[in-house]
Amino acid sequence: MLIALLICLGLVLTNVVIGVYAERKVSAFMQDRLGPMVVGKYGSLQLFADLVKLLLKEDIIPKLTDKWLFLMAPCIIFVAIFAGFAVIPLGPGQYLQGSQAEIGVFYLLAIVSIDIIGILMAGWSSNNKYSLLGAMRSVAQIVSYEIPLGLSVLCVVMISQTLNLQEISLQQGIYSEQTNYLFGLKFLHIDVSQVGGFLTWNIFRVPFFLGVFIIFFIASLAECNRAPFDLPEAESELVGGFHTEYSGMRWALVFLSEYAMMLLVSILGVILFLGGWNSPFPNIGPVQLATWTSGELDSWSGAIWGAFWLLTKSYVLIFVQMWIRWTYPRLRVDQLMYLTWKVLTPFAIGAIFLSAIWRLLMI
């Protein structure tokens, strides 16, 4: 248990190092500038310089705040998101399979929702109208976008018939014990279970899941407060949103949570739609690409390959999140709510009915 905890904590902290540096470089590339270049080779040590600065900065607590709520809020946000990693299977077999919780999907959606409490506590306890406005925006946004997000996840659960994230991953690769027809069409009589690769991923097993994945991805951006859904932090309007009054390491903890959330929703998207820890390469005749790049089920080779593919796919999604941030302008509040209630939610409800029909055809 302690080893698993240290692995998850190391993954979260490493993700911040990679994420912050990558975002600076990605934004610099898109805006035709260099980004960090002075501290370390290509600015690779800039993040560590920032960390030293944050450690040395004074932890200021405004006089009229609700002190204990103010101090607890960043911790609640981080713990809620960090606890979500408890059920994430990083690989096949017994080594990196996670907790094997039979209600892993339900637990993940439930525990991550607790960060809303921390955000509201941070805004209200700061005794600052800009912080409170940012917190209220965040609560309204996250609660609204959890609906299409949850419905898109439910579509996968209906097809997979399980809430176990490891089982969902197993169904999308060469280790699957069930028959996977090409594009989910029985009349083709083509079983791709042993072919593996991208042909067994959910977005290919069920044709309309590509649209469901797009709904999931857009909703996950709002869950992370990432642009163009960064209204809770809108610095041009709110100074800094719900974390305006925070400084030093408490401010850093809020953004550590944001990058951890980016990784968590990306991993969840990969598990639900993009094959999880399975290899993207299919077996083609005698060329057993899927087998060679997957390893054995209960071995360290399988675990290492699985973790590699899961994190590689996840960082591709994180790159897309950064790409979108530096491409699209921030939405207005009315546009934000219009998108979730009048566009994403109706399509997600339609996807639920399609999933039910598709599941009946699979029986």
N, C-alpha and C positions, 0 to 999 in steps of 0.2 A: 504493500500500500504506500509506504514511504517513497519507494523508488518511483512508482507511478506518479506520485505527487510532485516529486522533483523533476521528472521528465516533463510534465505539463507546465510547471513553473518555468523551467528552462526554455520550453518551446515558446511560451508567451513573451518572456523577456527577450529572447533572440528575435522573435518576430518584430518587436518594437525597434530593435537595432536595424534590422533589414528594412522594415517598412518606412521608417522616418528617412533613412538615407535614400532609399529607392524613390520615395515620393518627391524629395528635393531634386533628384536627378531627372526624374520623369517630367516634372513641371518645368525644369530648366530647359530640357530638350524641346518641349512643346512650345516654350516661349522664346526659343533661340537665345539662350544664355547659358552660362557655365554651371551655376549652382555652387555648392561648397567646393572649394579648390585649395584653400590655404592650409588648413589643419590636417596634416597627414596626406598620404598619397591620394590624389583626386578627392581630397576632403573627407577621406574615410574615417578620420578621427573626430570630425566635427560633432557628431552625436555625443561622444564621450566628453568633449569640452562643454557641451550644453548640460550634460548630466552633472559635471562638477559645479557649474554655475548654479544649477537648481538646488544642489545640496548645500551650497554656501549661502543661498538667499534666505532672508529671514522669513519665518513662517508667521505671517501677520494675521491676526484675528481681529476684525473690526469690533469696536466697543459695544455696539448695540445688537450684535448677532446673538442668536440662541446658540451658545458656545458648544454644547455637547452634540446637538444635531449638526452643527456646522462641521465639527471634527469627524463625525461618523459618516457623513454622506459619501465622500469619495471612497471610503472603505467598503461601504455597502454596494456601490456601483461596481467596484473591482471584484469583490467576492462573488456577486451574482453572476458576472460574466465568466470568471475563472471556474466557478462550480460547473458551468456548462460543459467544460472539457472532460468531466468525469466519465461521460458515457460515449466519448468519441473513440471509435476503433481506428487506430493508426495503421493496422496491418492485419493480415490473416493469421489464423492459428492461435496459439496460446500465449505468445510473447507480447504482442501489442494490440490485443483484441479489445481492450477497454473493459468496462464493468460487466458487459453482457446483460445489461438491464433489459428485461422484456418490455418495459415501457419507456425505453430510451428517448424516443421522439417526444412523448408527452412530457417527460421530465425536463428535457432540454428547453422546450418552448415555455414551460412553466417557470423554471428557475431563472431564465434570462429576463423574463418580464419583471423580476423584482428590481432590476436596475432603475425602473421608473420611480420607485419609492426613493431611491438615493438621489435621483435628479431633482425630484420635487422637494426633498429635504434640503438639498444644497441651495436651491433658489429661494425657498421660504425663509430658511434660517439666516440667510445673508442680510436680511433687512434692507434690501436694495431693490427698487422697482424694476430695474433692468434685469437683474437676476431672476426675479419672480416671473417677469414676462417671458423670459427665455425658458424657464422651467415649465410654465403652463403650455407654451408652444410645444415643448418636447413631449409632454404627457399626451397632449391632443394628437400629435403626429404619430407617436409610437403606438398608442392604443388603436388609432385608425388603421395604420398599415399592418398591424398584427392580424387583422381580419383576412385580407388577401394572402398574406404570408401563410397563415394557418390553413386556409383553404387549399393553397397550392401543395402544402405538405400533406394534407389529407388525401389529395389525389394519388400521391405515391403510396401512401399507406393502404388505400383501397385496392390498388393493383398488386402490391406486394403482400398484402394480408398479414402484416406484422408491424409492430412498433419498435422492433429490435434493429438498431442501426447496423449491427454486424451482419444480421441476416439479409437486410436490404443490400448490403455490399456484396455478399456471397451470391445473391441471385443475378448479379450483373457481370459475371465472369466465368472462367473455365471451371471453377470449383462448384458451380451451380449444379444441383441435383434435379432441377426441373427442366422441362423442355422449353426452350426459347426459340419460337419461330421468328424468321426474318421479318423485321418490321411488325411483329405481332400478328402476322397474317397466316392462319392455319392452312389455307388452301394452297400456299406455296410449297408446303411440305418440306421446308428447309430448316433443319434444327441447327442453330448456331451456338448451342450450349458449349460445345467443345471447340468451336472456332474462336470464341472469346473476342477480346479487343473491343473497339467502339461499337460493334454491331450488337453487343448485348447490353449496352448502356440503356437506361430507362428512356432517354430522349429518342432512341432509335427503336426500342422495344414497343413503345407506344407513340405513334406518330404525332399526336397533338400535344405530347409532353414538351416539345420545344417551346410552344406558346406558354405552357404552365411554368416552365423554367424561367422565361422572360418575366412573368408576373412575380415569381419568387425573387428574382434578382433585383428588380426595381423596388419591391417591398423591403428587401434586405438593406438596400442603400438608405432607405428612410429609417430603418431600425438602428443603423449605425450613425445616424445624423450626418451622413456624408453628402456633399454637394451632388446634385442641385437641391438636396433636401436638408441643408444645414441651417435652417431657420432658427433652431434653438441657440445657435452660436453666432448668428448674424452680426458680425463685428461692425458692419457699416450702420447698423440700427441700434444694437444693444450693447455696444462696447465689447462684450465677450459672452453674453448669454448667462446661463445659470452658474457658470464658474467665474464670473467677473471678480468676485472678492477673494478668490483663492490665489495663493502664491507659493513659490518653492515646490517642495515635493508633493504637497497636496494637489497643486495644479497639475504636476507631472502625472500623478496617479489617475486623474480624470482622462488624460490623453493616452496613458498606458491602457486604460480600459477601452478607449475607442479603437485602438489598433488591435487589441485582443478580440474585440467584437467583430472587426473586419475579418480576422482569421477564422473565428468561430463560424460565422454565417457562410464564409467561403467553403470551409470544410463540410458544413452541412449540405450546401448546394451540390458539392462534388459527390457526397455519399448518396444523396437522393436522386440525382439526375445524371451524373457524369461517371458512373462506374465505381465510385469510391476508390479503394486502393488497388483496383484491378488495372492491368496494363492496357493501354490504348491500342496496342498492336494485335491484330488477329492472326490466327494460324492459317497459313495459306498452303495447302497441300503438305509437302514434306518440310516446308519452311515453318517451323513451329515458333513463330515470334512470340505469341502469347505465353506459351509454356516457358520459353527461355527467359522472358522478362517478368516472370511472376514468381519463380521459385517454387519450392514445395510448400504445401499448406501448413504443416506444423514444423517449421524449421526457421532458423535465423535468416536464411537467404530469402524466404518468403516474406518474413517480417520486414527486412530491410528494403526489398523491392516494393512492398506495399506502402511503407512510410514514404518512400521516394516518390511514387506515383501520386499518392494522396496530396502531399505537400506541393508537388510540382503543379498539379491541376489547381490547387487552392491559390497558389501565388499567381497563376495566370488570371484567375478571377479578381484577385487583389489589384493586379496591374490594370484590369479593365475598370475597376472602381476608381483608381487614380486617374486614368485616362478620361473618364466621364467628368471627374471633378474639375479638370483643367480644360474642359471642352464646353460644358453647358453652363449658362448663368443660373443663379439661384431663382427658384420659383417664388411667387407670391403665396401668401397664406391661402387665398381663395383657390389658386391653381393647384396647390398642394392637396387640399381637401377634395377638389373636383376630380383629380386623378384617381384618388383611392376609392371614393364612394360611387362615382359615376362611370369609371372606366375599369379599374383593376378588379374591384369586388364583383360587379356583374359578370365579367369574363371568368373569374375564378369560380363563381357559382355554376356557370355553364360548364366549366371543366369538371366539376363534381359530377354532374349528370352524365357527361361523356365517359368519365371514369367508371361510373356504375354500369353503364351499357357495355363498355369494353370488358369489364370484369365478367359480366354475364356471358359474353361471347367466348371468353377464355375457358369457361368451365366445361 
